[in-house]
Amino acid sequence: MKLEVLVIPVSDVDRSLHFYQSLGWRLDADYESGPTFRIVQLTPSGSPCSIHIGRGLTPSAPGSAQGNYLVVSDIDRARADLISRGVDVTEAFHHLYDTGAQKRVYGHAADRRSYATLGSEEDRYGNSRLGVT
């Protein structure tokens, strides 16, 4: 069993298509069967999982996809690449849970363990993703 596609709700398909292609994501399909249905599939380089954007795909509101993870081997390099493409990405950060509440601290996690250091970015509609190293 594997996860193959995530649906990302957007209000402007062409604008979103341009955004994801500007990140270097591969366009796999763009199919439209009229004014109420269009499906576009894009895949990040090296990923077995793709995204779908379009019209008539989901009742979810644009911007409601939150907390999806893009896993990278070097978060600093990935951040620099995204910034060079015009994406607003936070500085690397990690969370502390010592008070029972989650607290964001900027900088890499001291132990450099997997999934400990994060960076966050949003598409034009507020759908957010976390990059992890």
Residue pairs with C-beta under 8 A, 6 or more apart in sequence:
2 48
2 49
3 49
4 48
4 49
4 50
5 41
5 49
5 50
5 51
5 52
6 49
6 50
6 51
6 52
6 65
6 68
7 51
7 52
7 53
7 57
7 58
7 60
7 65
8 16
8 51
8 52
8 53
8 65
8 123
8 127
9 53
9 57
9 58
9 60
9 61
9 62
9 63
9 64
9 65
9 125
9 127
10 16
10 53
10 54
10 62
10 123
10 124
10 125
10 127
11 62
11 125
12 124
13 38
13 40
13 53
13 54
13 55
15 124
16 40
16 53
16 123
16 124
16 125
17 27
17 30
17 40
17 42
17 53
19 123
19 124
20 42
20 51
20 53
20 123
21 27
21 42
22 85
22 86
23 44
23 82
23 85
23 87
24 44
24 45
24 85
25 42
25 43
25 44
25 45
25 51
26 42
26 43
26 44
26 45
27 40
27 41
27 42
28 41
28 42
28 43
28 50
29 39
29 40
29 41
30 38
30 39
30 40
30 41
31 38
31 39
31 40
32 38
32 39
35 55
36 55
36 56
37 54
37 55
37 56
38 54
38 55
38 56
39 52
39 54
39 57
40 52
40 53
40 54
41 50
41 51
41 52
42 50
42 51
42 53
43 49
43 50
43 51
44 70
62 125
62 126
62 127
63 125
63 126
63 127
64 127
65 127
65 128
66 127
66 128
67 128
67 129
67 130
68 127
68 128
68 129
68 130
69 129
69 130
69 131
69 132
70 78
70 129
70 130
70 131
70 132
71 131
71 132
71 133
72 78
72 131
72 132
72 133
73 133
74 133
75 92
75 108
75 117
75 118
75 119
75 131
75 132
75 133
76 92
78 119
78 131
78 133
79 89
79 91
79 92
79 119
79 131
82 89
82 121
82 131
83 89
87 121
88 121
88 122
89 119
89 120
89 121
89 131
90 119
90 120
90 121
91 106
91 107
91 119
92 106
92 107
92 108
92 117
92 118
92 119
92 133
93 104
93 105
93 106
93 107
93 117
93 118
93 119
93 120
94 104
94 105
94 107
94 108
94 109
94 116
94 117
94 118
95 102
95 103
95 104
95 105
95 118
96 102
96 103
96 105
97 103
108 116
108 117
109 116
109 117
114 132
114 133
115 132
116 132
117 132
117 133
118 130
118 131
118 132
119 130
119 131
120 128
120 129
120 130
120 131
121 128
121 129
121 131
122 128
122 129
123 129
